[in-house]
Amino acid sequence: MDANQNGNPDKKTYHKKATGAALETVESHSEDHELKLFGSCFCPFVQRVWISLELKRLDYQYIEVDPYKKPKQLLEVNPRGLVPALRHGDWGSYESTVLMEYLEDLHEGEALLPSDPKLRAYSRLWSDHVNRSIVPNFYRYLQAQDEKDQIEHAEELKGQMSKLVDAADQSGPFFLGDNMSFVDVQIAPWIIRLRKVLQPYRGWPEPEAGTRWAKWVDAIEQNHAVKATTSTDELYLDSYERYAENRPNTSEVQKAINSGKGLP
Ligand SMILES: N[C@@H](CCC(=O)N[C@@H](CS)C(=O)NCC(=O)O)C(=O)O
């Protein structure tokens, strides 16, 4: 039994195999390749790198690993034992944002950072905002058990997302306009999890029809690379129950949030 079921086999826990469209993508990228993504189907940090690979239409191999069991092949690339990790030939690295930058630097397929240096800096600035202010608040909100804390964290999350919307291109639908780019990929996995996780567990509302935010969410959800890396709803519902109940020993992310530290 998995440790974070806390001795109760009726509790849901994380899935170890993708479902739906994501499973089809896993199956079509199972052959040995020099570019290997070590991922876990439920992980939003992995989905960032996975979406980037799909948007760029690069050839790669997807290898599903259990990051809580930390298999040797994962530890060889990432001594911290977290996913995503990327191996390219005899080189490897980790950290989702670093890996997205690495894929950019290969200059293969569609570029996700714009070519203008000022717009590149702008993209990095708002990507930092996603990492620093949106992602941690998502977990704070999901893990909060007390209603007063939940209300406070929901407000904080909404506020930080509003800042991002205000920084985005006015007509969109994406952050810089017509095309999905770096900042969109950085936030996409959490946008997907608003409806699939925060809505069932915390009553997160649907985007208000006709708003810039609704347009953005819709464009992200309809994007081919997002769809190709997204599993069916049940996978997220089950995999995040441990966060929603803030069960002990859920993950490094959960522990960091509970102890007020920065994310791993
Ligand atoms: N900052 C890292 C975070 C990666 C991360 O936390 N991954 C989780 C899965 S979603 C993990 O590997 N957890 C293993 C553990 O908690 O031991 C990144 O951006 O890649």
The ligand as an ORCA input file, in Angstrom:
! r2SCAN-3c Opt
* xyz 0 1
  N      10.498     22.497     -8.987
  C      10.299     21.203     -9.589
  C       9.138     20.487     -8.913
  C       8.948     19.044     -9.385
  C       8.050     18.235     -8.434
  O       7.746     18.631     -7.305
  N       7.633     17.040     -8.902
  C       6.875     16.143     -8.059
  C       5.748     15.438     -8.805
  S       4.491     16.564     -9.310
  C       7.783     15.030     -7.550
  O       8.642     14.552     -8.259
  N       7.580     14.602     -6.303
  C       8.344     13.556     -5.681
  C       8.362     13.697     -4.175
  O       7.624     14.520     -3.633
  O       9.131     12.956     -3.551
  C      10.092     21.388    -11.093
  O       9.659     22.487    -11.489
  O      10.403     20.482    -11.872
*
